[in-house]
Amino acid sequence: MGRNVSRLGVALVAGVLLAAGGGCARVDAPARELPAPVALPEELEPSESAGADEPSATPKAVESMGAAPKPSTSVSASASAAASPKPSPKPKPKRTSTAPRSVPKPPTETKVPPAPPRPAPSSCQPSYKGDQASRAQAKAALTDAAGRTYWPTSAPDIRVPLNLVKATAWQESGWQSNIVACDGGIGLMQVMPDTATWMNQRFGQNYDVWDYRDNAYLGGTYLAWLTKYIGDMYFDADYRLDAGLCTSELNSCLLNAVIAAYNYGHGAVAREGEPLTIPNPSYVRNVRALMTECVCLGY
């Protein structure tokens, strides 16, 4: 009886195959496992307004890796369920402590900015050169400087807060773009000529320290460089310049250290084998106050 049942089953299968169109029936291979979709940066995402018939300048993630085979109706439900995206990699664990390291790591860079000059005599009066940029022009330049990504490859998460850039420029020059200090500082960010030369060489740029827009970029670049240099040494590459991370101790956060180093130089704040130091507390407190109370924030 078992043999008769087998013959009957074969006849039924053959009848189904002939009813489907005759000839040899092909069973598609099981669908391959799709790789996990790769998130594209915003600037690389295809435009949502593009027409359906127009080819996108940048293909979608899966299409760029090769079109995946469409699942066949002959594939079992279990095989389709197995073709699920791979789990995304776990994010890198964040630093739990916000306090600086008591013993810093060695500096990541050996080619550092020149030391600042000695303070000029208090009796010296600043001079002026060229035309003064308007407040609107100064605001636009400082806003552009704060909006830049200074370390797009090694530290893209470094952002220089706009209120820090504005407050620093107000503390340094009162947003006067054509002022020249007695110690040689130039423009609204009071960039030293030697420091400007070093930064142009370090970042492969050719900014003109006498141009108020380039001057703002140079000041922002210096703040970003200090953020990375001190952040690598004392904060394990935690580059957050958040005031909320600071305590009553001035050397408790990266923000205060960057402000201090902008005025006194990196070497007076971050030294190999020694704790973080704030040698100019009055300057730091002034800038911190200006970050929330400066009249310049309303310009």
C-alpha positions in Angstrom: 0.0 0.0 0.0 2.8 2.3 0.6 4.1 1.9 -2.9 0.6 2.8 -4.4 0.6 6.0 -2.3 4.0 6.9 -3.6 2.9 6.5 -7.2 -0.2 8.6 -6.5 2.0 11.4 -5.0 4.3 11.4 -8.1 1.3 11.7 -10.4 -0.1 14.6 -8.4 3.2 16.5 -8.5 3.5 15.9 -12.2 0.0 17.2 -12.8 0.8 20.4 -10.9 3.9 21.0 -12.8 2.2 20.5 -16.2 -0.6 22.8 -15.1 1.9 25.6 -14.3 3.1 25.8 -17.9 4.7 22.5 -18.8 8.4 21.8 -19.3 11.0 21.6 -16.5 10.1 23.5 -13.3 13.0 25.5 -11.6 13.1 26.0 -7.9 14.9 29.3 -7.1 17.8 29.3 -4.8 17.2 30.6 -1.3 17.5 34.4 -0.9 20.9 35.5 0.3 21.2 37.3 3.6 21.2 41.1 3.1 24.0 43.1 4.6 22.9 45.7 7.2 21.9 49.0 5.6 24.6 51.6 5.9 23.5 55.0 7.1 24.7 57.7 4.7 25.7 61.2 5.9 23.1 63.9 5.4 25.1 65.5 2.6 25.2 62.2 0.7 21.5 61.3 1.1 19.5 61.3 -2.1 17.1 64.3 -2.3 13.6 63.5 -1.4 12.3 65.9 -4.1 14.0 64.0 -6.9 11.6 62.6 -9.5 10.9 58.9 -9.5 12.2 58.4 -13.1 15.4 60.4 -12.5 18.5 58.3 -11.4 19.8 59.4 -8.0 23.3 60.9 -7.9 24.1 58.7 -5.0 22.4 55.2 -4.9 20.9 53.9 -1.8 23.0 51.9 0.5 21.8 48.5 -0.5 21.8 49.3 -4.2 25.4 50.6 -4.0 26.5 47.2 -2.7 24.6 45.3 -5.5 20.9 44.7 -5.9 19.7 42.0 -3.6 17.8 39.1 -5.2 14.0 39.3 -4.8 12.6 36.5 -2.7 10.7 33.9 -4.8 7.2 32.6 -4.0 8.8 29.1 -3.9 11.1 30.1 -1.1 9.8 28.9 2.3 8.7 31.4 4.9 11.4 30.2 7.2 14.1 31.0 4.6 12.6 34.5 4.1 12.6 35.1 7.8 16.2 34.1 8.0 17.2 37.0 5.6 17.1 39.6 8.3 19.6 42.5 8.6 22.7 41.9 10.7 22.7 43.7 14.1 24.4 47.1 14.1 27.7 47.3 16.0 27.5 48.5 19.5 28.4 52.1 20.1 31.8 52.9 21.7 31.4 53.2 25.4 31.5 56.8 26.6 33.7 58.2 29.3 32.0 58.0 32.7 34.0 60.6 34.6 33.9 64.2 33.6 36.8 65.2 35.8 40.3 65.5 34.2 42.9 62.9 34.6 45.3 63.5 37.5 48.1 62.2 35.3 47.7 63.2 31.7 48.4 61.1 28.7 51.3 62.1 26.5 50.4 64.9 24.1 49.2 63.7 20.7 51.1 66.4 18.8 54.7 67.5 19.0 54.5 70.5 16.7 52.8 73.0 18.9 52.0 76.7 18.7 54.7 79.2 19.7 54.5 80.5 23.3 52.7 83.8 23.7 54.7 86.9 24.2 55.2 88.6 27.5 52.5 91.0 28.6 52.9 94.6 27.3 53.3 97.4 29.8 50.1 98.7 31.2 50.8 102.2 30.0 50.9 101.1 26.3 47.9 102.0 24.2 46.6 99.9 21.3 46.8 101.1 17.7 44.4 100.7 14.8 45.0 99.6 11.2 42.6 99.5 8.3 38.8 99.7 8.4 36.6 98.6 11.2 34.1 95.8 10.3 30.5 96.5 11.3 28.9 94.5 14.1 26.8 92.6 11.5 29.9 91.7 9.6 31.7 90.6 12.8 28.7 88.6 13.9 28.6 86.8 10.6 32.3 86.0 10.6 32.2 84.6 14.2 29.1 82.6 13.4 30.8 81.0 10.4 33.8 80.2 12.5 31.8 78.5 15.1 29.9 76.5 12.6 32.9 74.8 11.0 34.1 71.2 11.4 37.8 71.6 12.2 38.7 67.9 12.6 36.5 66.1 10.0 38.5 62.9 10.1 40.0 62.3 13.5 37.6 64.3 15.7 34.5 65.3 13.8 32.5 65.7 17.1 34.6 68.8 18.1 32.3 71.8 18.0 33.3 75.3 19.2 30.2 76.8 20.8 29.1 80.1 19.2 28.7 81.8 22.6 32.3 80.9 23.4 33.6 82.4 20.1 31.5 85.5 20.6 32.6 85.9 24.2 36.2 85.3 23.5 36.2 88.0 20.7 34.5 90.4 23.0 36.9 89.8 25.8 39.9 90.1 23.5 38.9 93.2 21.4 35.3 94.2 21.9 34.7 92.9 18.4 37.1 95.6 16.9 38.4 94.0 13.8 41.1 96.7 13.1 42.7 96.9 16.6 46.3 96.0 17.2 47.3 95.3 20.8 50.6 96.3 22.3 51.7 92.7 22.5 51.1 92.2 18.8 47.6 90.6 18.9 45.6 91.4 15.7 41.9 91.9 15.1 38.8 90.8 16.8 40.2 87.5 18.0 43.6 89.1 18.9 45.5 86.4 16.9 49.3 86.6 17.3 51.2 86.8 13.9 53.4 83.8 14.9 50.4 81.8 15.9 48.6 82.6 12.6 51.7 81.4 10.7 51.8 78.2 12.7 48.1 77.4 12.2 48.3 78.1 8.4 51.2 75.6 8.2 49.5 73.1 10.5 46.2 73.0 8.7 47.5 73.8 5.2 45.6 77.1 4.9 46.5 80.6 3.9 44.3 82.8 6.1 45.1 86.5 6.3 45.2 87.6 9.9 44.3 91.1 8.8 41.1 90.1 7.2 38.3 90.0 9.8 36.7 86.9 8.4 40.0 85.0 8.3 40.9 86.4 11.7 37.7 84.8 13.1 38.6 81.5 11.4 42.0 81.6 12.9 40.6 82.2 16.3 38.1 79.4 15.9 40.9 77.1 14.6 43.0 77.8 17.7 40.1 77.1 20.0 39.5 73.8 18.2 43.1 72.8 18.3 43.3 73.5 22.1 40.1 71.4 22.5 41.7 68.4 20.9 45.1 68.8 22.4 43.9 69.2 26.0 41.0 66.8 25.5 43.3 64.0 24.4 45.7 64.6 27.3 43.3 65.0 30.2 39.8 63.9 29.1 40.3 60.7 27.1 39.1 62.4 23.8 35.9 63.6 25.4 35.7 67.0 23.6 32.5 68.4 25.1 32.8 72.1 25.9 29.7 72.1 28.1 29.5 74.5 31.0 27.3 72.0 32.8 30.3 69.7 33.2 32.2 72.4 35.2 32.2 72.6 39.0 33.4 75.4 41.3 36.9 74.2 40.7 38.2 76.0 37.6 40.4 73.0 36.5 37.4 70.7 36.6 36.4 70.9 32.9 37.7 71.2 29.4 35.8 74.4 28.7 37.7 76.3 31.4 41.0 74.8 30.3 40.5 75.8 26.6 39.6 79.4 27.7 42.7 79.6 29.9 45.0 78.3 27.2 43.6 80.7 24.6 44.9 83.5 26.7 48.1 82.0 28.3 49.1 79.3 25.8 48.7 75.6 25.9 52.0 75.1 27.7 50.8 77.0 30.8 47.7 74.8 31.1 48.6 71.3 29.9 52.0 70.0 30.9 53.3 66.4 30.6 53.0 64.5 33.9 51.2 67.3 35.7 47.6 68.0 36.6 45.5 70.5 34.6 46.3 74.0 35.6 44.4 77.3 35.3 47.0 80.1 35.7 44.6 82.9 34.8 41.4 82.5 36.8 40.2 86.1 36.3 40.3 85.8 32.5 38.4 82.5 32.6 35.7 83.9 34.9 35.3 86.9 32.6 34.9 84.8 29.5 32.5 82.4 31.2 30.4 85.3 32.4 30.4 86.8 28.9 29.1 83.5 27.5 25.8 84.1 29.2 25.6 87.9 29.9 27.5 89.6 27.0 25.6 92.3 25.2 27.3 90.9 22.1 25.1 87.8 22.3 22.1 90.0 21.2 23.9 91.4 18.1 
